[in-house]
Amino acid sequence: MRCFSRLLLALTAPAFLSLGGLANAAPCEQRAPTVFVIKGETNQALADCIASTLEPTTTEVVVDSHGGPAGVAIEIAERLAALPDLTLNVTGQCASSCANYFLPLARRLVVGPRALIMVHGGIDPAQVASASAEQAPALQAIAEKQRAFAVRHGVPPGWLLYRTAEAPRRVDGLDGAYRWPNAPRFKLYLVEAPMLRSCLPWLDIGNYQARLEAERLTPTEIARLKRNGVIATGSIVCNTAAW
């Protein structure tokens, strides 16, 4: 989509879904030999928890995360990449770095009631170019790490809303239109089935779109999403743009 603008340059998404009593619990848990639970920010505490807790017998990761810093999230994702035939079970939200880097590693997606998958893009040349002289080297290193991750795992540029320094308001890897073309200024993209199927074709998304239509894409919920700066991706899809 030649005019697909990306308005949020932060590394994390707002956590407007409550984690309830889990907020103060450990960020990860090996709940059963095949079931591993991730909750909260994708930060160093989570990375350390996963490094010491994750069992190679895991086949399902249950997640409720608003994302976090891209660099450490990519390192976490590389640990998850060692799990074969992975199911990702989203019980609340998988946003920002969770969606960018964890979801592409899965082969099946399971969504709980009112679950959300949201993206706002990763680290790209446009963001590096707009950073201060002090921030740019660190962002460039993360951008290179992200690119290597994406190439290694077949993640297309469109999934990460990748922009160049020459065209910072354009994502060449996407085509299509928002569900709400006249929505006010927004910060996050609620991912719909067309984008999921085109960007991550190996992922079995099950009844994801039906759940969205019934639980999130109703007049009341649409108004709430808009108030929280969220716009649905509608017919937007990844095209053939490659790294």
Backbone as CSV, one residue per row, in Angstrom:
resi,resn,N_x,N_y,N_z,CA_x,CA_y,CA_z,C_x,C_y,C_z
1,MET,0.855,-1.185,0.000,0.000,0.000,0.000,0.887,1.229,0.000
2,ARG,0.935,1.981,-1.066,1.932,3.023,-1.253,1.831,4.157,-0.253
3,CYS,0.652,4.411,0.305,0.475,5.517,1.243,0.137,5.024,2.641
4,PHE,0.573,3.829,2.966,0.297,3.247,4.285,1.238,3.912,5.280
5,SER,0.740,4.889,6.019,1.595,5.627,6.944,1.675,4.918,8.279
6,ARG,2.806,5.060,8.950,2.986,4.486,10.273,3.224,5.621,11.234
7,LEU,2.317,5.797,12.189,2.338,6.977,13.015,2.974,6.768,14.369
8,LEU,3.187,5.525,14.775,3.768,5.283,16.094,5.173,4.747,15.930
9,LEU,6.143,5.420,16.519,7.530,5.007,16.394,8.074,4.435,17.694
10,ALA,7.252,4.324,18.709,7.707,3.766,19.982,7.988,2.290,19.840
11,LEU,8.699,1.731,20.799,9.067,0.325,20.756,8.051,-0.559,21.447
12,THR,7.137,0.015,22.200,6.145,-0.790,22.906,4.758,-0.266,22.638
13,ALA,3.778,-1.153,22.827,2.379,-0.776,22.637,1.743,-0.496,23.982
14,PRO,0.745,0.373,24.041,0.083,0.639,25.320,-0.667,-0.581,25.818
15,ALA,-0.556,-0.833,27.089,-1.203,-2.020,27.666,-2.580,-1.647,28.169
16,PHE,-3.538,-1.406,27.241,-4.855,-1.007,27.696,-5.742,-2.191,28.019
17,LEU,-5.215,-3.413,27.900,-5.915,-4.580,28.417,-5.247,-4.991,29.725
18,SER,-6.013,-5.143,30.760,-5.457,-5.445,32.071,-5.007,-6.895,32.165
19,LEU,-3.885,-7.096,32.834,-3.421,-8.441,33.128,-3.939,-8.921,34.483
20,GLY,-4.712,-8.109,35.145,-5.341,-8.509,36.401,-4.328,-8.943,37.442
21,GLY,-4.645,-10.033,38.118,-3.786,-10.507,39.191,-2.473,-11.079,38.714
22,LEU,-2.319,-11.281,37.388,-1.077,-11.818,36.878,0.023,-10.774,36.813
23,ALA,-0.325,-9.507,36.985,0.630,-8.439,36.760,1.856,-8.558,37.659
24,ASN,1.687,-9.040,38.887,2.797,-9.130,39.824,3.393,-10.532,39.885
25,ALA,2.908,-11.437,39.057,3.427,-12.794,39.056,4.698,-12.868,38.220
26,ALA,5.358,-14.030,38.246,6.524,-14.233,37.401,6.130,-14.062,35.938
27,PRO,7.034,-13.522,35.103,6.667,-13.256,33.706,6.544,-14.492,32.840
28,CYS,6.962,-15.638,33.339,6.797,-16.867,32.561,6.658,-18.058,33.492
29,GLU,6.113,-19.133,32.944,5.866,-20.338,33.745,5.777,-21.547,32.820
30,GLN,6.459,-22.626,33.184,6.280,-23.896,32.491,5.122,-24.599,33.180
31,ARG,3.927,-24.402,32.625,2.715,-24.865,33.302,2.542,-26.370,33.188
32,ALA,3.032,-26.948,32.119,2.989,-28.392,31.881,4.144,-28.711,30.945
33,PRO,4.494,-29.972,30.777,5.625,-30.280,29.886,5.489,-29.689,28.490
34,THR,4.252,-29.540,28.012,4.051,-29.028,26.652,3.504,-27.605,26.615
35,VAL,3.202,-27.009,27.775,2.549,-25.695,27.820,3.413,-24.703,28.591
36,PHE,3.738,-23.599,27.913,4.552,-22.546,28.517,3.769,-21.243,28.473
37,VAL,3.825,-20.459,29.553,3.032,-19.238,29.677,3.952,-18.020,29.714
38,ILE,3.612,-17.015,28.897,4.314,-15.732,28.872,3.299,-14.646,29.167
39,LYS,3.643,-13.732,30.067,2.741,-12.631,30.375,3.527,-11.363,30.675
40,GLY,2.998,-10.254,30.206,3.622,-8.973,30.478,4.607,-8.539,29.412
41,GLU,5.484,-7.640,29.789,6.393,-6.997,28.848,7.482,-7.950,28.359
42,THR,7.854,-7.803,27.096,8.940,-8.609,26.529,10.269,-7.913,26.840
43,ASN,10.666,-7.991,28.099,11.859,-7.288,28.568,12.915,-8.278,29.044
44,GLN,13.961,-7.764,29.674,15.056,-8.631,30.093,14.619,-9.607,31.178
45,ALA,13.701,-9.186,32.045,13.206,-10.100,33.081,12.528,-11.311,32.449
46,LEU,11.753,-11.076,31.382,11.128,-12.194,30.679,12.180,-13.055,29.997
47,ALA,13.158,-12.424,29.377,14.219,-13.179,28.704,14.942,-14.095,29.685
48,ASP,15.249,-13.569,30.880,15.936,-14.374,31.895,15.046,-15.512,32.386
49,CYS,13.757,-15.218,32.552,12.814,-16.247,33.001,12.736,-17.380,31.982
50,ILE,12.634,-17.010,30.720,12.542,-18.028,29.664,13.820,-18.847,29.592
51,ALA,14.961,-18.180,29.700,16.236,-18.887,29.619,16.364,-19.949,30.705
52,SER,15.781,-19.685,31.872,15.932,-20.619,32.988,14.763,-21.588,33.139
53,THR,13.677,-21.359,32.403,12.445,-22.115,32.659,11.950,-22.920,31.461
54,LEU,12.121,-22.412,30.258,11.522,-23.040,29.079,12.070,-24.436,28.835
55,GLU,11.158,-25.395,28.698,11.536,-26.778,28.411,11.397,-27.063,26.914
56,PRO,12.306,-27.863,26.356,12.245,-28.164,24.920,11.047,-29.007,24.521
57,THR,10.311,-29.515,25.520,9.106,-30.307,25.233,7.894,-29.424,24.922
58,THR,8.061,-28.104,25.032,6.950,-27.170,24.840,6.448,-27.191,23.399
59,THR,5.145,-27.313,23.242,4.518,-27.228,21.920,3.476,-26.119,21.854
60,GLU,3.107,-25.543,23.005,2.124,-24.456,23.043,2.632,-23.351,23.962
61,VAL,2.620,-22.120,23.445,2.954,-20.954,24.250,1.690,-20.135,24.435
62,VAL,1.296,-19.945,25.685,0.139,-19.134,26.035,0.649,-17.734,26.359
63,VAL,0.121,-16.723,25.686,0.715,-15.394,25.811,-0.341,-14.319,26.015
64,ASP,0.002,-13.353,26.853,-0.753,-12.108,27.015,0.303,-11.034,27.235
65,SER,0.644,-10.325,26.154,1.760,-9.384,26.217,1.497,-8.169,25.350
66,HIS,1.811,-7.001,25.903,1.708,-5.762,25.137,3.013,-5.429,24.429
67,GLY,3.980,-6.334,24.465,5.241,-6.117,23.764,6.306,-5.527,24.657
68,GLY,7.317,-4.955,24.026,8.435,-4.396,24.763,9.584,-4.099,23.833
69,PRO,10.770,-3.804,24.366,11.912,-3.443,23.541,12.218,-4.491,22.473
70,ALA,12.472,-4.023,21.258,12.626,-4.929,20.121,13.843,-5.830,20.246
71,GLY,14.964,-5.274,20.702,16.192,-6.062,20.741,16.072,-7.301,21.600
72,VAL,15.598,-7.156,22.823,15.468,-8.310,23.713,14.343,-9.223,23.236
73,ALA,13.292,-8.656,22.639,12.203,-9.497,22.130,12.692,-10.422,21.021
74,ILE,13.583,-9.938,20.181,14.143,-10.788,19.131,14.958,-11.920,19.738
75,GLU,15.707,-11.627,20.782,16.478,-12.681,21.457,15.545,-13.728,22.060
76,ILE,14.458,-13.284,22.660,13.468,-14.228,23.190,12.893,-15.069,22.060
77,ALA,12.559,-14.419,20.958,11.965,-15.128,19.822,12.895,-16.211,19.293
78,GLU,14.171,-15.955,19.291,15.102,-16.973,18.805,15.083,-18.209,19.694
79,ARG,14.836,-18.039,20.980,14.673,-19.210,21.856,13.391,-19.957,21.508
80,LEU,12.321,-19.210,21.248,11.064,-19.851,20.879,11.166,-20.546,19.529
81,ALA,12.031,-20.052,18.673,12.179,-20.641,17.338,12.682,-22.076,17.389
82,ALA,13.290,-22.451,18.506,13.782,-23.824,18.646,12.664,-24.813,18.939
83,LEU,11.457,-24.311,19.210,10.316,-25.183,19.515,9.631,-25.584,18.211
84,PRO,9.562,-26.864,17.890,8.954,-27.280,16.626,7.431,-27.260,16.679
85,ASP,6.815,-26.967,15.545,5.366,-27.100,15.383,4.608,-26.378,16.495
86,LEU,4.912,-25.096,16.667,4.448,-24.335,17.822,3.031,-23.802,17.634
87,THR,2.221,-23.890,18.689,0.919,-23.235,18.768,1.046,-22.024,19.669
88,LEU,0.565,-20.865,19.194,0.545,-19.662,20.019,-0.897,-19.399,20.433
89,ASN,-1.135,-19.393,21.730,-2.465,-19.215,22.294,-2.526,-17.831,22.938
90,VAL,-3.238,-16.893,22.288,-3.325,-15.521,22.775,-4.557,-15.396,23.659
91,THR,-4.330,-15.164,24.947,-5.443,-15.096,25.886,-5.929,-13.669,26.126
92,GLY,-5.101,-12.687,25.874,-5.489,-11.289,26.047,-5.083,-10.482,24.838
93,GLN,-3.796,-10.179,24.740,-3.282,-9.489,23.571,-1.886,-9.990,23.245
94,CYS,-1.556,-9.891,21.980,-0.190,-10.099,21.504,0.086,-8.899,20.613
95,ALA,0.747,-7.907,21.174,0.925,-6.626,20.502,2.397,-6.278,20.399
96,SER,2.693,-5.331,19.498,4.034,-4.783,19.370,5.048,-5.914,19.131
97,SER,6.066,-6.008,19.957,7.122,-7.005,19.746,6.622,-8.435,19.814
98,CYS,5.579,-8.681,20.596,4.997,-10.025,20.640,4.498,-10.430,19.259
99,ALA,3.739,-9.545,18.624,3.218,-9.842,17.289,4.324,-9.833,16.246
100,ASN,5.241,-8.893,16.353,6.323,-8.792,15.372,7.166,-10.057,15.291
101,TYR,7.554,-10.577,16.455,8.598,-11.587,16.488,8.167,-12.956,17.006
102,PHE,7.160,-13.038,17.867,6.716,-14.333,18.382,5.740,-15.014,17.428
103,LEU,4.744,-14.269,16.975,3.693,-14.868,16.150,4.224,-15.509,14.871
104,PRO,5.201,-14.921,14.164,5.684,-15.565,12.939,6.344,-16.917,13.154
105,LEU,6.692,-17.252,14.393,7.332,-18.535,14.672,6.335,-19.664,14.853
106,ALA,5.065,-19.314,15.009,4.035,-20.314,15.281,3.521,-20.939,13.991
107,ARG,2.928,-22.106,14.140,2.262,-22.780,13.024,0.748,-22.778,13.195
108,ARG,0.290,-22.557,14.417,-1.145,-22.468,14.700,-1.397,-21.316,15.660
109,LEU,-2.504,-20.618,15.427,-2.927,-19.527,16.296,-4.251,-19.892,16.953
110,VAL,-4.293,-19.772,18.276,-5.531,-19.945,19.044,-5.786,-18.624,19.750
111,VAL,-7.025,-18.128,19.688,-7.334,-16.861,20.338,-8.437,-17.065,21.371
112,GLY,-8.241,-16.445,22.517,-9.247,-16.496,23.564,-10.304,-15.437,23.353
113,PRO,-11.306,-15.403,24.242,-12.358,-14.398,24.135,-11.790,-12.986,24.139
114,ARG,-12.182,-12.193,23.128,-11.810,-10.788,23.010,-10.317,-10.572,22.835
115,ALA,-9.591,-11.576,22.399,-8.150,-11.440,22.202,-7.843,-10.477,21.056
116,LEU,-6.686,-9.827,21.139,-6.259,-8.859,20.140,-4.841,-9.159,19.671
117,ILE,-4.612,-9.005,18.377,-3.264,-9.022,17.808,-3.055,-7.659,17.157
118,MET,-2.044,-6.937,17.602,-1.840,-5.571,17.146,-0.372,-5.320,16.817
119,VAL,-0.158,-4.565,15.752,1.200,-4.214,15.334,1.315,-2.703,15.165
120,HIS,2.533,-2.207,15.276,2.809,-0.820,14.910,4.149,-0.689,14.206
121,GLY,4.754,-1.808,13.872,6.010,-1.791,13.136,7.217,-2.025,14.005
122,GLY,8.306,-2.419,13.350,9.559,-2.658,14.049,10.529,-1.512,13.856
123,ILE,11.812,-1.820,13.965,12.855,-0.813,13.794,13.291,-0.834,12.328
124,ASP,13.303,0.316,11.694,13.622,0.370,10.264,14.477,1.593,9.956
125,PRO,14.973,1.721,8.717,15.829,2.865,8.377,15.168,4.212,8.610
126,ALA,13.852,4.294,8.427,13.164,5.562,8.663,13.289,5.983,10.116
127,GLN,13.155,5.027,11.018,13.260,5.360,12.437,14.698,5.685,12.805
128,VAL,15.643,4.944,12.249,17.053,5.233,12.519,17.405,6.644,12.048
129,ALA,16.926,7.006,10.850,17.248,8.319,10.284,16.676,9.461,11.107
130,SER,15.551,9.219,11.780,14.914,10.278,12.566,15.430,10.347,13.998
131,ALA,16.297,9.414,14.390,16.804,9.376,15.757,17.924,10.389,15.949
132,SER,18.196,10.677,17.198,19.308,11.573,17.517,20.635,10.869,17.249
133,ALA,21.692,11.635,17.205,23.019,11.063,16.963,23.393,10.063,18.051
134,GLU,22.910,10.293,19.264,23.222,9.373,20.357,22.430,8.074,20.246
135,GLN,21.175,8.154,19.773,20.313,6.975,19.700,20.528,6.147,18.439
136,ALA,20.949,6.783,17.370,20.988,6.118,16.062,21.838,4.850,16.028
137,PRO,23.034,4.815,16.605,23.825,3.577,16.521,23.136,2.372,17.156
138,ALA,22.513,2.582,18.319,21.822,1.466,18.973,20.634,1.013,18.141
139,LEU,19.873,1.950,17.586,18.734,1.590,16.752,19.190,0.877,15.481
140,GLN,20.304,1.314,14.909,20.819,0.657,13.714,21.187,-0.795,14.008
141,ALA,21.776,-1.032,15.155,22.138,-2.404,15.526,20.896,-3.269,15.666
142,ILE,19.838,-2.719,16.271,18.597,-3.481,16.405,17.962,-3.709,15.042
143,ALA,18.005,-2.698,14.177,17.452,-2.848,12.830,18.142,-3.967,12.070
144,GLU,19.452,-4.070,12.214,20.192,-5.139,11.540,19.851,-6.503,12.134
145,LYS,19.701,-6.548,13.450,19.301,-7.800,14.107,17.904,-8.221,13.645
146,GLN,16.995,-7.249,13.561,15.639,-7.547,13.111,15.636,-8.055,11.676
147,ARG,16.392,-7.412,10.799,16.438,-7.836,9.401,16.949,-9.266,9.288
148,ALA,18.013,-9.589,10.042,18.550,-10.950,10.013,17.509,-11.948,10.518
149,PHE,16.791,-11.591,11.576,15.724,-12.451,12.100,14.648,-12.674,11.044
150,ALA,14.217,-11.591,10.408,13.148,-11.690,9.420,13.555,-12.556,8.235
151,VAL,14.756,-12.380,7.757,15.232,-13.189,6.626,15.325,-14.653,7.030
152,ARG,15.842,-14.913,8.214,16.028,-16.284,8.691,14.699,-17.017,8.825
153,HIS,13.662,-16.310,9.220,12.378,-16.957,9.493,11.309,-16.645,8.449
154,GLY,11.683,-16.019,7.363,10.749,-15.787,6.271,9.691,-14.737,6.543
155,VAL,9.971,-13.801,7.439,9.002,-12.760,7.775,9.118,-11.635,6.741
156,PRO,8.057,-11.286,6.045,8.140,-10.262,5.004,8.222,-8.850,5.580
157,PRO,8.764,-7.896,4.826,8.863,-6.519,5.318,7.524,-5.921,5.704
158,GLY,6.456,-6.289,4.987,5.149,-5.714,5.281,4.667,-6.010,6.680
159,TRP,4.970,-7.203,7.206,4.521,-7.554,8.554,5.110,-6.607,9.590
160,LEU,6.314,-6.110,9.336,6.990,-5.207,10.255,6.779,-3.742,9.878
161,LEU,5.884,-3.469,8.911,5.595,-2.108,8.452,6.882,-1.367,8.100
162,TYR,7.736,-2.050,7.351,9.106,-1.597,7.099,9.135,-0.415,6.139
163,ARG,9.831,0.662,6.529,9.955,1.874,5.722,11.416,2.190,5.470
164,THR,11.674,2.892,4.415,13.036,3.333,4.115,13.235,4.753,4.633
165,ALA,14.502,5.163,4.715,14.805,6.531,5.148,14.313,7.541,4.122
166,GLU,14.267,7.137,2.846,13.854,8.049,1.780,12.341,8.261,1.744
167,ALA,11.577,7.301,2.245,10.111,7.395,2.226,9.566,6.985,3.592
168,PRO,9.731,7.828,4.611,9.382,7.435,5.984,7.892,7.287,6.253
169,ARG,7.033,7.722,5.344,5.595,7.594,5.572,4.965,6.575,4.628
170,ARG,5.776,5.689,4.075,5.263,4.733,3.107,5.781,3.331,3.428
171,VAL,4.870,2.360,3.393,5.242,0.959,3.572,5.013,0.256,2.237
172,ASP,6.085,0.021,1.503,5.950,-0.572,0.171,5.531,-2.034,0.216
173,GLY,5.693,-2.691,1.361,5.392,-4.115,1.456,3.934,-4.443,1.691
174,LEU,3.058,-3.429,1.703,1.636,-3.651,1.970,0.774,-3.018,0.874
175,ASP,-0.339,-3.671,0.573,-1.366,-3.134,-0.319,-2.715,-3.250,0.381
176,GLY,-3.695,-2.455,-0.057,-5.041,-2.562,0.498,-5.482,-1.311,1.211
177,ALA,-6.522,-1.431,2.021,-7.119,-0.270,2.682,-7.560,-0.619,4.086
178,TYR,-7.516,0.395,4.957,-8.027,0.235,6.309,-9.519,-0.067,6.293
179,ARG,-9.984,-0.680,7.365,-11.420,-0.875,7.520,-12.125,0.464,7.745
180,TRP,-11.469,1.391,8.454,-12.050,2.709,8.752,-11.168,3.780,8.143
181,PRO,-11.341,4.094,6.851,-10.418,5.008,6.173,-10.399,6.413,6.751
182,ASN,-11.461,6.838,7.426,-11.515,8.191,7.967,-11.346,8.216,9.478
183,ALA,-10.693,7.193,10.004,-10.492,7.134,11.453,-9.565,8.266,11.899
184,PRO,-9.711,8.744,13.137,-8.795,9.770,13.649,-7.394,9.196,13.838
185,ARG,-6.492,10.047,14.243,-5.090,9.642,14.434,-5.015,8.365,15.279
186,PHE,-4.223,7.413,14.834,-4.166,6.132,15.512,-2.734,5.742,15.825
187,LYS,-2.575,4.751,16.701,-1.257,4.324,17.169,-0.974,2.863,16.894
188,LEU,-2.023,2.064,16.727,-1.861,0.619,16.578,-2.782,0.096,15.498
189,TYR,-2.356,-0.997,14.863,-3.164,-1.675,13.858,-3.685,-2.992,14.428
190,LEU,-5.001,-3.133,14.495,-5.616,-4.409,14.856,-5.561,-5.303,13.624
191,VAL,-4.819,-6.385,13.695,-4.563,-7.225,12.527,-5.782,-8.097,12.225
192,GLU,-6.234,-8.043,10.984,-7.332,-8.892,10.528,-6.787,-10.044,9.686
193,ALA,-7.699,-10.966,9.343,-7.294,-12.204,8.672,-6.567,-11.989,7.347
194,PRO,-6.986,-11.045,6.470,-6.254,-10.885,5.204,-4.767,-10.592,5.401
195,MET,-4.454,-9.747,6.372,-3.047,-9.445,6.625,-2.319,-10.659,7.193
196,LEU,-2.949,-11.349,8.141,-2.320,-12.536,8.714,-2.038,-13.590,7.648
197,ARG,-3.032,-13.877,6.815,-2.881,-14.947,5.826,-1.843,-14.606,4.755
198,SER,-1.753,-13.338,4.396,-0.815,-12.957,3.340,0.609,-12.801,3.861
199,CYS,0.741,-12.272,5.073,2.077,-12.043,5.625,2.684,-13.311,6.231
200,LEU,1.841,-14.134,6.856,2.307,-15.350,7.541,1.524,-16.543,7.001
201,PRO,1.729,-16.932,5.746,0.870,-17.941,5.112,0.980,-19.326,5.725
202,TRP,2.029,-19.590,6.480,2.198,-20.898,7.122,1.384,-21.025,8.409
203,LEU,0.799,-19.926,8.853,0.104,-19.902,10.139,-1.366,-20.269,9.962
204,ASP,-1.813,-21.299,10.665,-3.222,-21.673,10.692,-3.917,-20.775,11.701
205,ILE,-4.791,-19.851,11.222,-5.400,-18.871,12.117,-6.771,-19.300,12.619
206,GLY,-7.241,-20.461,12.211,-8.497,-20.984,12.734,-9.654,-20.022,12.559
207,ASN,-10.387,-19.757,13.646,-11.577,-18.904,13.580,-11.280,-17.465,13.996
208,TYR,-10.055,-17.025,13.803,-9.626,-15.704,14.269,-10.533,-14.581,13.777
209,GLN,-10.805,-14.532,12.465,-11.614,-13.435,11.937,-13.047,-13.487,12.468
210,ALA,-13.593,-14.677,12.590,-14.949,-14.802,13.124,-15.016,-14.273,14.555
211,ARG,-13.994,-14.550,15.344,-13.967,-14.032,16.711,-13.892,-12.505,16.705
212,LEU,-13.068,-11.951,15.814,-12.982,-10.493,15.717,-14.332,-9.880,15.379
213,GLU,-14.975,-10.455,14.376,-16.255,-9.897,13.928,-17.292,-9.940,15.055
214,ALA,-17.289,-11.014,15.816,-18.299,-11.173,16.861,-17.980,-10.380,18.119
215,GLU,-16.683,-10.223,18.422,-16.300,-9.687,19.725,-15.659,-8.300,19.677
216,ARG,-15.021,-7.966,18.574,-14.276,-6.709,18.508,-14.766,-5.749,17.434
217,LEU,-15.292,-6.256,16.341,-15.696,-5.395,15.233,-17.205,-5.145,15.262
218,THR,-17.693,-4.809,16.443,-19.076,-4.403,16.644,-19.079,-2.888,16.849
219,PRO,-20.207,-2.216,16.672,-20.218,-0.753,16.821,-19.647,-0.263,18.151
220,THR,-20.024,-0.910,19.247,-19.536,-0.477,20.553,-18.034,-0.663,20.678
221,GLU,-17.554,-1.824,20.243,-16.129,-2.110,20.360,-15.308,-1.273,19.384
222,ILE,-15.837,-1.012,18.200,-15.131,-0.162,17.246,-14.918,1.225,17.841
223,ALA,-15.939,1.764,18.478,-15.801,3.071,19.117,-14.723,3.032,20.195
224,ARG,-14.698,1.946,20.955,-13.689,1.818,22.014,-12.288,1.711,21.411
225,LEU,-12.142,0.913,20.365,-10.839,0.775,19.724,-10.349,2.115,19.203
226,LYS,-11.245,2.867,18.567,-10.850,4.170,18.039,-10.402,5.103,19.156
227,ARG,-11.114,5.071,20.275,-10.728,5.926,21.404,-9.341,5.574,21.915
228,ASN,-8.966,4.304,21.788,-7.649,3.851,22.230,-6.594,3.935,21.137
229,GLY,-6.938,4.577,20.024,-5.960,4.779,18.959,-5.672,3.548,18.143
230,VAL,-6.660,2.655,17.987,-6.482,1.412,17.239,-7.325,1.468,15.967
231,ILE,-6.750,1.031,14.849,-7.472,0.946,13.585,-7.327,-0.467,13.033
232,ALA,-8.402,-1.020,12.481,-8.355,-2.380,11.932,-7.752,-2.362,10.531
233,THR,-7.038,-3.427,10.179,-6.306,-3.453,8.911,-7.188,-3.731,7.700
234,GLY,-8.423,-4.206,7.902,-9.343,-4.368,6.776,-8.782,-5.266,5.685
235,SER,-8.659,-4.719,4.466,-8.199,-5.510,3.319,-6.694,-5.429,3.110
236,ILE,-5.963,-4.821,4.019,-4.511,-4.685,3.858,-3.845,-6.058,3.865
237,VAL,-2.929,-6.246,2.910,-2.212,-7.521,2.767,-0.738,-7.256,2.489
238,CYS,0.091,-8.231,2.810,1.486,-8.202,2.384,1.553,-8.524,0.899
239,ASN,2.368,-7.780,0.169,2.583,-8.062,-1.239,3.879,-8.839,-1.423
240,THR,4.423,-8.837,-2.612,5.613,-9.639,-2.899,6.915,-8.955,-2.557
241,ALA,6.869,-7.772,-1.953,8.106,-7.076,-1.572,8.942,-7.968,-0.658
242,ALA,10.227,-7.996,-0.926,11.138,-8.861,-0.169,12.310,-8.062,0.367
243,TRP,13.057,-8.690,1.245,14.223,-8.030,1.828,15.353,-7.915,0.814
